Amino acid sequence: MKKNILYLSPNFPTNFKSFSVALKKAGARVFGLGDEPYHQLSPALKEVFTEYYKVSDLHNYDELIRACGYFTHKYGKIYRLDSLNEYWLDTEAVLRDDFNIYGMRKEDTKIVRSKSEMKKIYKKAGLRVAKGKIVRSLSDAKKFIEKVGYPVVTKPDSGVGAVNTYKINNEEELIPVFDKIDSKTSYIMEEFITGVIHSYDGLADNESNPIFSTSHIFSQGVMETVNDDMHIYYYSVRDIPKALEAAGKKCLKAFNVKERFFHLEFFYTPKGEFIPLEVNIRPPGGLTIDMMNYSCDVDLFEAWAELLVHGKTDLAYDRKYFCLYAGRKNSNSYTHTHREILDKFGEKIVIEQEIPAVFRNALGDYAYILRSPDFDEVQKMTDYIQQLEA
């Protein structure tokens, strides 16, 4: 009998339609649940869905309950439910609770939504973390700063992306920040860690072991990119540092990551330490999953689908290429034109496209993804694409 898999918000982001296509290919019966009219769905989704259920608002939980009840009554038990999107993590978890579906439950999401809870798990795993404290007032903040000194970073304890995240260098900057932040929201304040952001990314099996793993190095953090309106670049490596891989595997076990993608962020400090920053139990954002595919000539959409449907996947891979993401922002004036970039790098460009508006503050307005086995070439491509006019 075919397994029923329900995909929540299947039309966004657009490259994620490949997950639904892969589920059908793996032998599942695939259903869609979203708030977009059927005629606006990608043609690929229309082909693979056994049925699509439209709600007026995905935030209306009563409508989601009715939709899941409808699918269960008509087709039988829902075997898996997911969106692979951090925004819907809590919604998915509650639906899994209510319909007894395997996967992350509401209780599980607490430790991956709260940065203060993450710190507790990191410590249990034997990893050093940045000093941090929940602050509810300006007085709390000043007491914490007396212990760690400036600069500090403050951000919502539970939040997505870099919204309301601030680096504070002195008391003159501290007071205006506390005038802006929402008093109803719980904020965490942390010592500022100097370092380069490295991620540990991949797909975990049912025993919290990586089926696939890679690492990306970032030009700067999302906080700096958004707050300072900077363009960003990042690239996948061909060899993961052993210390990073060891820390990443500890996190997979400690956070009980099963049958899911993961995106774990670390600071690599001048002392050579990897200090955990944040755990995300979903694919890395934007077009990164496509980069992972192109870096190794694999299909992680299919690997994930096979894991869900059959409980395993046979994925052999080699990190053949450094894969580069170079974003450009319309607010900048660049030396080289789009046409010049295409002419210069040709077949090394595997994707070039506009970025959806919701991601542009962090990822840029337009993106180029290129690959090369030569790291020096990757650096030259980055410099060429993002070179600003004098």
N, C-alpha and C positions, 0 to 999 in steps of 0.2 A: 504494500500500500504506500502511495506517495505521502511524504511528510508535508504538512501545511506550514508554510513560513510566511509571516506577515511583516511587510516592510512599511515602516512609518515614514511619512514625508519623503516619498521615493524620488521626487523630481528635483531635489535640491541636496547638495550641489549637483550640477549637471553631470560631472564625471562619475558620480556615484551610481548612475543608472546601470553601470556595468555590474554592480553587485547583484541586482535583480536578474539581469540577463544570465549571470553565472549560476545563480540558484536554479533557474529553469534548466540550464544545461546539465547541472549536477543531478537532476531528477526530482527536484522538489515541485510542489504545487505552490505557486507564488501569488500572493495577494498584496494589493496596495491599499494604504489608508492615508489620505491626505485632504488638504483643504483647497486644492486646485481643481478646476473643472476637468473632466476627463479629456476634453478636446485639447487641453493645453499640455497634456503629458507628452513626453518624448515618444515618437513612434516605436522605439525599441521597447519601452515599457508596455505600451498597448499590446505588443506581440506576446509578451511573456506573462502578463497577469491573467490568472484565471478569472479574477474579478477585482474591480477597484471600487472602494467605498469612499465617497466624498462626504466630509463633514464641513460645517460652516466655519469652524474654528478649532484648530488642533489644541488650543488651550482649554477648550470646554471638555472636561473629563467625562461628563455624562454622555456626551456624544461618542467619545471613544469607547466607553463601556458598551454602548448600544451596538457600535460597529463590531467590536470583538465578540459580543454575544451573537450577533447575526452570523458572522463567519463560523463560530463554533457550532451553532444550531444547524447550519446548512452543510458544513463540510467536515465537522468533527473537531477534535482537539487541535489547538494551535501548538505546533511543536517548538517554534522559535519566533521571537518578535524582536525587531531591532530597527534602528535608523542609522547607526554608526555615526551619530551626530551628538556632540556633547550637550547641545542645547536641550535635547529631549531625553537626556539620561535619566532624570528623575521620573518623568512621565512613563517611560518604558518600564522602569523598575516597579512602579505601582501597578501597572497593567499585568506584569508578570506575577506579582503577588496575588492579584485578584483572580487571575485565570490559571494559576499554578503552572507557569511556563518556566522552563529551565533558563538560568542566566542570572545576571545581577539583580538582586532584590533591593527594596528600599533601604534595608538595614546595611547592605553592602555599599551603597552609594555615599553614605555619610563620610567614610574615610577617604574617598576620592574627590569629594566636593569641598571639604573643609581643609584649608591649608594647615591649620593648627593640628588637626587630626593626622594629617600626613606626616607631620614631624614626629609624632609619637611612634608611628609605624617605622619610619626611617631609623629611629633610635633603637627600636627592638631588633631591627635587621643589622645593627652594628655600624650604621653609617653616620658620619658627622653632619650636622645640619647647621644652618645659619641660626643664630640666636634670635628668638622671636617671642612676641607676647601680644595677646589680645588687648587692644586699647579702646576704651569707651569714652575717653575724655582727653582734653588737652593736658590735664594734670597727669593722667596715666602715661601719655606719650613722653612727657618731660622726665618722668621717673625712669622710664626705660632708656631714654637717651643718655641720662646720667651714667648708666651702667656700660653702654656700648659705644657712646660717642656718635658724632655725625661722620658721614652721611648715613641715613636710614631710608628704608623703603616702606611705604604703607599701601595696603590694598585690601579690598574686601576679603574676608576670610573664606567666603564662598562666592566664586565668580568665574566668568568665562572671559578669556582674553585679558587685555590690559586696561579695561574700563575702570576709571577711578583709581589708577595706580600711579603713585608719585614717588620720585626720588627727592628727598629733603636734605639739603646741605647745611642748613643753619636755622636758627630760631626765626629769622625774618621770613623764611619760606614755610616754616612749620605752622604758624598761626593762620595764614590764608588757606592752607590745605584744610585745616579743621573747620574753617568757615564754610568750605565747599562740600565736605563729605556729609552724607546722610546719617543723622544721629540714630536712625532705626536700624542701620546696617552694622553688623559686627566687622570690625577691621582688625587686621593683624599688622604689627609693625616689626620689621626685621632689620638686623644689621645689614649694611650694604656689602655684598661680596664682590670683590674685583675678580673678574675672570671672563673667559670666552665660553659662550653657551654651546654645549655639545648635547645632542639628543641620542637616545637609544631607542630605536624604532623597530617595530616588527609585528609578528603574529604569533600568539601563544597557543599551545595545544591544551588538552584537558588536564594536563598535569603541571601547568604553569611553566612549561619549557618552551623556548623559542623555536618555532618551526622555521621562521625566517627572522633575521635581524640585520640591521645596518645602523649607521650613525650619520648624523648631519652636524655640520659646524656652521654657526650663524655669525653674520657680520656684527649684529647687535641684538639685544632683546626686543620683544614686542613693545615693551614699555617705552623704550627710547624711540623706536620706529614711529609709534603713534603720537607720543607727546611732542616729539621734535619734528614731526612730519618728514622723516628720513625715508630714503629708499633702502631696500634690504636685498641682500643676497645670502644664499646658503648653498651648501653642496654636500653630497654624500661622499663618504670616504671609501677606500678600497680595503683598508685594514682597520678594524676596531681596536683601540687601545685595550690591552688586557684588563687594566684596572677599571675602565668604563664598563666593559662587558661583565666583569664580576659584580660590580655594583648594580648593573641593570638586572642581572639574573636574580640577585638577592631581592630586588624590589618586586619582580614578578611573583616570587614565592610569598613574600611578606604581604603583598596586596591581593593575593589569591586570584591572579589574572588567569582566567581559563576561557579558552575558545574565543579569544578576543584579540583585536589589534591593540597595540600600546604605543604611546609616545611619552617617553620619560625624559625630563630635562635636567641637566646638570651644569653647574659652573665648573670649568677647569681653571684652577687658580694658578698664579705664578709659582706656588710651591709644589705644583704637580698633583694636587688633590682633585678628585671629582666629588663635588658637594651637591647633593640632590636639591633641585629647585621645585619641581612639580611633577605629579603623576597624572597622566591623561589616559583613560582606558577606552581609547577609540583611535582610528587612524590619524596620523599626523595631518595637519590642516592643508587647505588649498589643494594644490596639484601634487603634493608630496608622494602620494601613493603611486601616481604615474611615474614620478622620478624613481621610486624604488623598483618599479617594473623595468624601466629603461636601463637602470644601472646594472641589472643582472640578467636582462632578457628573460624575465619570468612573467607570470600572470597571477598576481596576488588576489585579484577579484575571484578567479577560479579556485585558488587554494583555499580561501576563506569559505567559499560556498561548499566545496568538498568536505571541509572540516565540519561544517554545520550539518550537512546532509548525511555524511557517512562516518563521521567521528574521527576521520584521519585524512591526510593528504600526502601524497608522495611528491615532495618538492626538493629537487636538487638544484643548487645554484652556485654561482661563482660571481664575486663582485668584479665585473669586467671593466667598469667605467667609474670615473668620478662624474657625478651628474649635478649640474649647476642650475639653480634658480636665480635669475637676475630680474628684479622688478624695477620698473621706471614709473615715476609719478609725473602727472601732467603739469604740476606746479613747478617742475624743474625744466631748465633749458639744457638739452644734451648736445654734445659735440657731433655725434654721429646719428644719422637718420635711420629710421626703420628699414628703409630699402638698403642702406649701406650695411646694416647688420646682417640682413638676409643674404646679401651678395658675398659678404666676407666669410660667413661661417657655414653657409650652405647646409649640407647633410648632417652637420653636427647639431643643428637645431632640430629637436624632436617635437617640440610644442612651442607655438607662439600665439598668444591670444589675449584678449581683454579679460580683466578680472571682474567677477561680480561685485556690484557696488558695496555690498555688506562687508567685503573683505579688503577693500581698497586702502583703508587707513593703515592696515598692517602689511599688506602684500604688494601694494602699488596698483596703478591703473592698468598697466600692461606688463606682461611677463614673457620671458624667454627661458625655455629649458633646453640646455645643451649638454652633450656628454662627450667625454674624451678619456682615454686611458692615461693621459699625460697631465699631471697636476699643474705643471707650468703653463700649459695651454689653457687650462681652466682659469687660472689667475689672469691671463692676458685677455680672455673673453670677458671676464667680469669687468676689468678696467675699461675695455673698449665700450661695452654696452652702457656702463654707468658714468662714463666720463662727462663731466659738466663743462659747459662753455665757460671760458675764462671771463 
